[in-house]
Amino acid sequence: MKKKILQAIDDCIQAVEQLKQPRCIAFMEETAAALAACFQKGCKIIIAGNGGSLCDASHFAEELTGYFRGARRALPAIALSEPGHITCTANDKGFEWVFARGIEAYGKPGDIFIGLTTSGNSPNMIMAFEQAKQQGLQTVAFLGKSGGKLKGVADLELIIEGFKTSDRIQEAHMAAIHLIIELVEAHLFLTDAQPEASCPQMVALD
């Protein structure tokens, strides 16, 4: 059992170490810059995923609307996770429509859609990217394995390669998400985030 645990830890490290690759560093830099520019324009981001990736989407959103490392203005992010919307749309139209319909409701030109899918083949994610592009949203994809059908579709993409299962891919995705949020805050705020008792000076977002 100890050997199995150590191997799993090594796999975790191997997945996250992919983020050191130039293509991954460029993705995180470019995505953070895009998100910061989006927020500065008064726009928002919309995030979606299935299963564990939906949990990661919600995690991504709450780090922006709530707090990450310290006090600062809330940043507008929506995770498409509301159960009434999902079950209504799935029941009346089909599960492949749940995210596209959410983008149709909330998406505006200047917004950014972020989709997380470890396979790149989920029909509801493919339709979500199609809808986002139709509505003039910039798109960002967090992918795994070979990238699937969504490889090359988004404006910016991260592919965590070499893993057959979703768990290791999602661990690397979450590390990238935290790094991107750290970079977004560096873009938007003049000083490092401080404890809540002392709110840092902020760049005007209006």
Phi, psi and chi 1 to 4 in degrees:
 res  aa     phi    psi   chi1   chi2   chi3   chi4
   1 MET       -  -40.6 -172.6   60.5   69.5      -
   2 LYS   -60.4  -41.4 -179.2  178.2  179.1 -179.3
   3 LYS   -61.9  -39.7 -177.2  177.4  179.4 -180.0
   4 LYS   -64.1  -42.5 -175.7  176.6  178.8   64.7
   5 ILE   -63.3  -45.6  -67.8  170.5      -      -
   6 LEU   -62.8  -38.2  -69.1  172.5      -      -
   7 GLN   -65.0  -39.8 -179.2   59.4   58.3      -
   8 ALA   -64.3  -40.0      -      -      -      -
   9 ILE   -63.9  -42.7  -68.0  169.7      -      -
  10 ASP   -60.1  -39.1  -73.5  -18.8      -      -
  11 ASP   -65.0  -41.2  -71.3  -15.9      -      -
  12 CYS   -57.8  -46.7  -66.2      -      -      -
  13 ILE   -63.3  -42.5  -66.8  168.7      -      -
  14 GLN   -61.2  -41.1 -178.2 -177.5  -10.9      -
  15 ALA   -63.9  -48.3      -      -      -      -
  16 VAL   -69.0  -32.1  174.1      -      -      -
  17 GLU   -63.8  -20.5  -82.8 -167.9  -24.9      -
  18 GLN   -58.8  -26.4  -72.5 -169.5   36.2      -
  19 LEU   -65.1  -14.8  -60.1 -179.5      -      -
  20 LYS   -77.5  -15.3  -66.8 -179.4  178.6  179.3
  21 GLN   -65.5  144.8  -63.7  176.4    9.4      -
  22 PRO   -52.3  -39.4  -28.2   36.1      -      -
  23 ARG   -65.1  -34.7   64.8  177.2  177.7   85.7
  24 CYS   -75.8  -40.4  -62.9      -      -      -
  25 ILE   -61.8  -43.9  -68.3  172.7      -      -
  26 ALA   -61.1  -41.7      -      -      -      -
  27 PHE   -59.5  -47.4  167.1   82.3      -      -
  28 MET   -65.5  -41.0  -68.9 -175.3  -73.7      -
  29 GLU   -63.6  -46.4  -70.0  176.7  -27.2      -
  30 GLU   -70.2  -37.6  -68.2  168.8   15.2      -
  31 THR   -67.2  -43.4  -61.8      -      -      -
  32 ALA   -61.9  -42.3      -      -      -      -
  33 ALA   -64.1  -40.5      -      -      -      -
  34 ALA   -65.3  -43.1      -      -      -      -
  35 LEU   -64.5  -43.3  -94.5   59.7      -      -
  36 ALA   -61.3  -43.5      -      -      -      -
  37 ALA   -63.7  -38.8      -      -      -      -
  38 CYS   -59.8  -48.7  172.6      -      -      -
  39 PHE   -65.0  -38.6  -66.2  138.2      -      -
  40 GLN   -63.3  -28.5  -74.0  175.7  -40.4      -
  41 LYS   -84.0   -1.3  -68.1 -176.7  -65.7 -175.2
  42 GLY    81.6   17.2      -      -      -      -
  43 CYS   -97.5 -178.2  -62.9      -      -      -
  44 LYS  -133.6  170.2   63.4 -176.1  174.8  -63.4
  45 ILE  -116.3  146.8   67.4  170.4      -      -
  46 ILE  -120.6  131.0  -59.7  171.2      -      -
  47 ILE  -127.0  141.7  -41.0  170.4      -      -
  48 ALA  -147.2  157.8      -      -      -      -
  49 GLY  -175.4  169.5      -      -      -      -
  50 ASN  -108.6  142.6  -70.3  -65.6      -      -
  51 GLY    59.7 -125.3      -      -      -      -
  52 GLY   -60.0  -32.4      -      -      -      -
  53 SER   -70.5  -28.6  -69.0      -      -      -
  54 LEU   -68.9  -38.3  179.3   56.3      -      -
  55 CYS   -61.0  -40.6  -63.1      -      -      -
  56 ASP   -65.5  -37.1  -67.5  -15.5      -      -
  57 ALA   -62.4  -43.9      -      -      -      -
  58 SER   -64.4  -40.1  -63.9      -      -      -
  59 HIS   -60.4  -46.1 -171.7  158.2      -      -
  60 PHE   -56.5  -49.2 -160.2  158.4      -      -
  61 ALA   -64.2  -44.1      -      -      -      -
  62 GLU   -68.7  -27.7   61.4   81.3   10.5      -
  63 GLU   -65.8  -23.5  -61.5  -82.2   34.3      -
  64 LEU   -93.0  -44.6  -64.8  168.5      -      -
  65 THR   -75.9  -27.4   59.8      -      -      -
  66 GLY   -98.8 -117.1      -      -      -      -
  67 TYR  -132.7  150.2  -67.4   95.4      -      -
  68 PHE  -107.6  -79.1 -179.7   54.0      -      -
  69 ARG  -110.4  -12.3  -71.1 -173.0  170.2  178.3
  70 GLY  -172.7 -175.6      -      -      -      -
  71 ALA   -75.6  134.3      -      -      -      -
  72 ARG  -168.4  172.1   43.4   86.8  172.6  143.3
  73 ARG   -59.1  141.7  179.6 -175.6  -62.3 -175.6
  74 ALA   -64.7  139.4      -      -      -      -
  75 LEU  -110.3  135.5  -60.1  171.1      -      -
  76 PRO   -76.6  115.3   26.5  -32.9      -      -
  77 ALA  -145.3  137.1      -      -      -      -
  78 ILE  -123.0  124.8  -61.3  170.1      -      -
  79 ALA   -95.2  129.2      -      -      -      -
  80 LEU   -79.7   77.4  -64.1  177.2      -      -
  81 SER  -129.1    3.6   59.4      -      -      -
  82 GLU   -67.8  120.7 -158.0  -76.5  -49.3      -
  83 PRO   -66.0  -32.1   20.0  -31.0      -      -
  84 GLY   -63.1  -45.7      -      -      -      -
  85 HIS   -63.2  -47.0  162.3   79.2      -      -
  86 ILE   -62.8  -46.7  -70.7  174.8      -      -
  87 THR   -72.8  -35.4   54.8      -      -      -
  88 CYS   -63.0  -50.2  170.7      -      -      -
  89 THR   -65.0  -43.2  -55.2      -      -      -
  90 ALA   -62.6  -39.7      -      -      -      -
  91 ASN   -71.1  -41.6 -173.3   59.6      -      -
  92 ASP   -88.2  -30.3  -67.0  -11.9      -      -
  93 LYS  -121.7  -35.2 -174.9   73.7  171.1  175.7
  94 GLY   129.5  146.7      -      -      -      -
  95 PHE   -63.5  -26.2 -168.3   67.9      -      -
  96 GLU   -66.2  -12.3   67.0  -88.0   21.0      -
  97 TRP   -97.4   -6.0  -73.5   91.4      -      -
  98 VAL   -61.8  -38.0  -65.9      -      -      -
  99 PHE   -86.4  -38.0  -60.6  135.3      -      -
 100 ALA   -58.9  -41.0      -      -      -      -
 101 ARG   -65.9  -38.2 -172.5   74.3  169.0  167.2
 102 GLY   -64.5  -39.8      -      -      -      -
 103 ILE   -66.1  -39.9  -67.6  165.9      -      -
 104 GLU   -58.4  -38.5 -177.1 -179.7   -8.3      -
 105 ALA   -72.4  -42.6      -      -      -      -
 106 TYR  -106.9  -23.2  -64.0  119.5      -      -
 107 GLY   -75.5  136.9      -      -      -      -
 108 LYS  -132.5  151.4  -57.4  -68.3 -177.0 -175.4
 109 PRO   -54.1  136.0  -27.0   36.2      -      -
 110 GLY   100.1  -21.6      -      -      -      -
 111 ASP   -74.3  167.3  -68.1  -15.1      -      -
 112 ILE  -123.0  132.5  -64.6  174.8      -      -
 113 PHE  -102.4  129.9  171.4   64.6      -      -
 114 ILE  -117.5  122.1  -59.9  175.5      -      -
 115 GLY  -115.2  133.0      -      -      -      -
 116 LEU  -113.4  118.9  -63.9   93.6      -      -
 117 THR  -151.6  119.7  165.4      -      -      -
 118 THR   -72.3  -22.9   60.6      -      -      -
 119 SER   -95.2  -30.1   69.8      -      -      -
 120 GLY    75.5    9.4      -      -      -      -
 121 ASN  -120.0    1.3  -67.4  -39.3      -      -
 122 SER   -66.4  124.2  -60.1      -      -      -
 123 PRO   -57.1  -37.7  -27.9   36.7      -      -
 124 ASN   -69.7  -28.5   55.6    9.8      -      -
 125 MET   -76.3  -38.6  -66.2  -55.7  -60.9      -
 126 ILE   -60.3  -45.4  -67.2  169.4      -      -
 127 MET   -66.4  -33.2  -67.9 -174.0   68.8      -
 128 ALA   -63.1  -44.5      -      -      -      -
 129 PHE   -65.8  -37.8  -82.6   94.1      -      -
 130 GLU   -62.4  -44.1  -67.9  172.6   -8.9      -
 131 GLN   -65.3  -42.0 -174.0   70.0   36.7      -
 132 ALA   -60.9  -43.2      -      -      -      -
 133 LYS   -66.0  -38.8  -73.6 -177.8  174.0  -67.6
 134 GLN   -60.3  -33.5  -72.0  176.5   17.6      -
 135 GLN   -94.4    6.3  -68.0 -178.2 -141.6      -
 136 GLY    80.8   23.1      -      -      -      -
 137 LEU   -87.6  144.6  -80.8   67.5      -      -
 138 GLN   -72.6  148.4 -171.3  173.6    2.4      -
 139 THR  -126.1  144.1   55.5      -      -      -
 140 VAL  -133.9  130.8  178.7      -      -      -
 141 ALA  -119.5  130.8      -      -      -      -
 142 PHE  -104.4  110.9  -74.4   74.3      -      -
 143 LEU  -122.0  173.5  -52.6  172.1      -      -
 144 GLY  -144.5 -179.2      -      -      -      -
 145 LYS    56.4 -120.8  -57.8  172.8 -174.6  175.9
 146 SER   -93.5   -3.4   66.8      -      -      -
 147 GLY    95.6  -21.2      -      -      -      -
 148 GLY    61.9 -156.0      -      -      -      -
 149 LYS   -67.0  -19.8  -66.3  178.3 -179.6  178.2
 150 LEU   -87.5   -4.5  -78.2  172.7      -      -
 151 LYS   -59.3  126.9 -177.3  177.0 -178.7  179.3
 152 GLY    82.6    0.3      -      -      -      -
 153 VAL   -84.5  -43.0  169.8      -      -      -
 154 ALA   -78.1  160.8      -      -      -      -
 155 ASP   -66.1  -36.1  -62.2  -50.8      -      -
 156 LEU  -133.8  138.4  -62.9  168.1      -      -
 157 GLU  -143.7  146.5   70.1  175.9   16.9      -
 158 LEU  -120.2  128.7  171.6   69.2      -      -
 159 ILE  -121.5  119.7  -57.5  176.8      -      -
 160 ILE   -93.3  111.7  -58.3  -60.4      -      -
 161 GLU  -100.3  160.6  -57.8  169.5  -27.4      -
 162 GLY    91.5    8.1      -      -      -      -
 163 PHE  -126.7  133.3  -65.0   93.4      -      -
 164 LYS   -83.5  -23.5  -64.9 -179.7  179.5  179.2
 165 THR  -110.8  161.1   58.1      -      -      -
 166 SER   -76.7  -25.2  -63.5      -      -      -
 167 ASP   -60.6  -50.1   45.9   -3.4      -      -
 168 ARG   -64.3  -37.8  -60.5  -73.4   88.9   91.8
 169 ILE   -62.6  -45.5  -62.0  166.4      -      -
 170 GLN   -65.2  -33.9  -70.8  167.3  -22.1      -
 171 GLU   -63.0  -40.4  -72.0  157.6    0.3      -
 172 ALA   -70.5  -38.9      -      -      -      -
 173 HIS   -56.8  -46.1  -77.7  176.9      -      -
 174 MET   -66.2  -37.7 -175.5   48.4   62.6      -
 175 ALA   -60.6  -43.2      -      -      -      -
 176 ALA   -64.0  -39.8      -      -      -      -
 177 ILE   -60.8  -46.2  -74.3  166.3      -      -
 178 HIS   -62.9  -40.9  -79.2  154.7      -      -
 179 LEU   -64.5  -39.6  -71.0  164.3      -      -
 180 ILE   -64.0  -43.6  -72.1  165.6      -      -
 181 ILE   -62.9  -40.0  -65.4  168.9      -      -
 182 GLU   -59.2  -41.9 -175.5  176.5   -9.6      -
 183 LEU   -69.7  -37.3  -68.2  172.1      -      -
 184 VAL   -59.3  -46.2  167.6      -      -      -
 185 GLU   -63.8  -34.6  -69.6 -167.9  -17.6      -
 186 ALA   -65.1  -36.6      -      -      -      -
 187 HIS   -67.1  -39.9  -82.1  -71.4      -      -
 188 LEU   -93.8  -25.1  -65.6  178.8      -      -
 189 PHE  -118.5  139.6  -54.0  106.0      -      -
 190 LEU   -74.3  -28.1  -65.1  178.0      -      -
 191 THR  -123.9  161.0   61.4      -      -      -
 192 ASP   -60.3  148.2  -66.8  -25.7      -      -
 193 ALA   -57.5  135.2      -      -      -      -
 194 GLN  -109.4  167.8  -57.9  -65.7  -37.4      -
 195 PRO   -55.1  155.0  -25.7   34.9      -      -
 196 GLU   -57.1  -28.0 -170.5  165.4   -8.8      -
 197 ALA   -65.9  -19.2      -      -      -      -
 198 SER  -132.6   96.5  176.6      -      -      -
 199 CYS   -75.4  131.8 -171.7      -      -      -
 200 PRO   -72.5  157.1   27.8  -35.4      -      -
 201 GLN   -62.9  143.5 -174.7  179.2   -0.9      -
 202 MET  -124.9  148.8  -65.9  170.3   31.2      -
 203 VAL   -71.4  136.7  174.0      -      -      -
 204 ALA   -61.8  132.4      -      -      -      -
 205 LEU  -104.0   -2.2  -60.4 -177.6      -      -
 206 ASP   -81.3      -  -58.9  -32.9      -      -
